[in-house]
Amino acid sequence: MVALIDRRSQIRRVLLVTLLFNLLVVGLKAGLGWWTGSLSLLADALHSITDSASNVLGLLTNQLSSPTPDREHPYGHQKFEALGALGISAFLAIACFEILQGAIARLWFEAPIVRVSPPILWLMLLVMGINIFVATYERRIGQKLGSPILIADAQHTASDIWITLTVIGGLIGVQSGYPWLDIVLAFPVALLVLRSAWKVLHQNLPWLVDEMAIAPEAIQAIVLQVPGVINCHNISSRGLVGRKVFIEMHLIVTPEDVETAHQITEAVEASLEDKYAPTRILIHVEPREYQSKNITPE
């Protein structure tokens, strides 16, 4: 079993950089919304606040998600990071609700006069450029470090790009004499935000509910290639490949002495470690006479 690498300081640095950029975006959107009188811009600023809130949530869960086990958490603390990702999913769902609520309100009430000028549109393009940079930066580092919290936060920021693009389209529509365009574009963007929330949920929920990490047939195929192994069964796995995988199995080996059987189990662990590292493997050795056709626990 290889030593776990604590990447929390690298993740924390990325979250702090992202938080600073998100606060800049919130300030720009709120200022432009107040100056122009655009409700959609103010709503966009409110959605961007959820970006900053998710960064703060990520910093908190990152502090708790040590990969090193202790007495109270013998399997480590890494699920805290997945919990943080689920919190971001909740923020995305809230943002979706706010967008739909604002669009429906505009259908029922007369929209206020919005002052739009070319400098406003250029500033909004600058804001969108910041969002694109932040989302790309977070996703790239998140994939490199295998961090679900960074990848989820990048999804959140990416949804902000579409919302900002919609606001820009609405402002151009207002300037061109088509104020209804601002309302029409809000609905598909809300669905895109909801889709991002579902993707974050879908990626992290299996980890939290201990869904199978590796197909037992794949584990069995590797184990049966180790010399001295007769059969393995009752195979189970959980965790996340690339982060930490826990594997359990029952093993039947040719030798009957304990020392040689132990050497074979170490060879099995090494083979699985090479394929799925980092791993934590528990092997129960059984007598040669024992027979079982159950590849997974009943």
N, C-alpha and C positions, 0 to 999 in steps of 0.2 A: 504494500500500500504506500503510495507516494505521499509526501507531505503536502498539506493543503496550502495554497498561496493566498495570503490575505491581501485582497485588492481594494480594500475599503478606502484607503487613502487616495488612490487614483480615481475611484468613483466619486469620492467626496470633492475632489478638485474639479472634476467635470461639472458636478451639480452646482458648485459655487459660481463657476464661470457662466453657466447657463442661467442661474438666478439673476446675476447682474444684467445680462442681456435682456431677460424677460422684464425686469423692473424698468429698464430703459424703454422697452416697447410699450409697457403699460402707461408710462408717463407721456409718451408721444401720442398714443391713441386717445387718452383722456383729454390732453390739451387740445388736440385737433377736434375732438368731439364737442368740447365746450365752445371752441371758436366758431365752428361751422353750424352748430345747432343740430347735428346729425345724431339721431337716436341710434341708428345702426352702428355708428362709430363708437358711441358710448357703450353699447351692448358688446361690441367687439373688445373694448377695453376691459369690460367686466369678465369676458371669457379669458382674456390674457392674464387676469389676476389668478385664475385657476392654474395657469402655467406656473406662476410663481409659487402658489400654494403647493403644487405637486412637487416642486423643487425642495421646498421646506420639508414636506413629507418624506421625500427621498433621502434627505440628509438625516432625518431622525431614524428611519428604518436602517439606513446604511450603518449608523453608529451601533445598532443592535445586532446586525447580521454577521457576527464573527463566525468564520468557518471552523474555529477551534472548539472542540467539545469541552464541556466542563461537567461538574457533578450534577447540576440541575438540568443540563441540556446535553446528554451523552451523544446525541446525533448532530450536534452543532446548532447554529442559530440562523442558517441561511434562509429559512422560510420567512423570516421577517422581511426580506427583500421582496419576496413574492406577495406578501401582504401589502407592502407599499405599492406594488404594481396594481393590485386590486383597488387600492385607494385612488390611484390615478384614473382607473376605469370609472369609478364613481364620479370623479370630477368631470370626465368627459360626458357622462350621462346627464349631469346637471347642466353642463353647457348646452347640450342638445335641447333640453327642456326650455332653457332661457331663450334660445334662438327661435324656437317654434312659438313660444309665448309672445315674443316681440313681433313676429311676423303676423300672427293672428290679430294682435292688438291693432296693428296698422290697417288690417282689413276692415276693422269696425270703426276706427276713429280717423279723423282727418290728419294726415301727416303734416308736421310743422314745416315751415320754410327752411330750406337748408342752403347755406352759402358755400358754393363750391368754386374753387379756382385752380388753375394749373399747379401752383406751388403746393396746394393741399394734396393733389394727386401724386406729385413727385415724392412728397414726404411719406405718403402711404406705400409707394413702391419701395422706398428705403426701409420701411418697417417690414415689408414682406421679404426683402432681401436678408434682413437680420434673422427673421424666422427660418428661412431656408438654410442659412448658415448654421444656426443652432440645431435644427433637426438633423442635418447631415452630420455635424460634428458629434452629437450625442449618439446617433445610431452607429456610426463608425467605431467609436470607442466602446460602446455597449457590446457590439458584436465581437470586438477584439478581446474584451475582458470577460465575456459571457455573463453580462449583468442584465437581469430582467428589468431592474428598476430604470436603468438608462434607456433600454430599448423601448419600454413602455412610455417613458417621458418623451422620447423622440416621437412616438406615435401621437402623443398629445400635442406637441409643438407642430407636427405636420398638419394636424387638423386645423390649427390656427392659420396656417398658410391659406387653406381653402376659404376660410371665413374672411380673411383679409382680402383675398381676391374677389370674393363676392361683394364685400363692402365697396371696393374700388369700382366694380361693375355697377353697383347701385348708384354711387356718386356720379359716375359718368352718365348713367341714365337720367339722373336728376338734372345734370347740367345740360343734357340734350333734349329735355322736355318729356322724359319718360319716367316719372317717379314710381310707377308701378313695378319697374324692373327690380328695384331694391327688394320688394316683397317677394316676387316670384323666385328669385335666386336664393332666398333664405331657406326654402324647404329642402332642396337637394343637398345643400351644405349641412343642414341638421342631420340628414340621413348619413352623410359621410362621417360626421362626428360620432354618430351612434355606431357606425361600422368600426371605427377605430376603438371605441370602448369594448365592443364585442371581441375584437382581435386580441386586445390586452387580456381580457378575461379568459379567452380560449387558450392563450399561451401559458397562463400561470395557474389556472385552477387545477389542472391535472397534477401539478407538483404538490399542491396543498392537500389534495385528497388521496395522495399516494397511488396514483394511477401507474400501471405497468410502464416501466422505463425502457425495457428491452424485451423483445419477443423471446419467450423461453426456448423456442426452437433454435434461435440464433446462439443462445448461451450453450445449449446442449451440444450443438455442432462443434463449438470450440473446445468444450471440455472433453468430448469423446476422442479428440485428436491427441490428447496427452497420453503418453505411454503408461500403461498400468491401470487405466480407467476402464471398468467394465460397463458402467451405466451411471447416469445421474437422473434424478427425478425430483418432484416437489420443488421445482424451480420458481422463485419469485424475485421480482426486482422493483425498486422504486427510486425516486430521485430524478435527476436531470443529467443526461449524458453531457459531459464537458464541464459540469459543475461538481456533482458528487452523485454516485450511484451506489445503492445498497443492494447486494445480491445475496440470496440465501438458497441453499440446495442440499439435497441428500445425495451422497456419493458412495458408489460401490467400487472397490479397487481390487486388483489381483493379490497383492501381498496381504498376509495376515498379521505380520508384526506391526506394532504401533509406529516405530521409527520410520520404516519404509513408507507406510501409509501417509504419515505426516509429510514426508518429502514429496509425495505425489500431490497432496492437497496444496502445497506451496507452489508446485509447478502449475496447477490449475489456476491459482490466484494470479500468478505472474502472467499467464496467457490472457486472462480476462482483463488484467490491469493494462496490458499492452494495447488492448482493443478499446477499452471504455474508461481509461483513467480520467480522474481519480475515482477509486472504488473502495468500498468497505465490504468484505466478503465473509460470510459465515457458512462453513461447510460441516455437515453432520455425516460422518463416515459410518456406514452400516455393514453388517456381515455379508459375505459373498452369497450366502444362501437366500438373502432377502430379495424378493421380487416385487416390482411395482411398475405398472404401466402408466401411472399418472405423472405426466410431465410437469403439471402444475398442482399446487395444493388443492384439495377438494373443498 
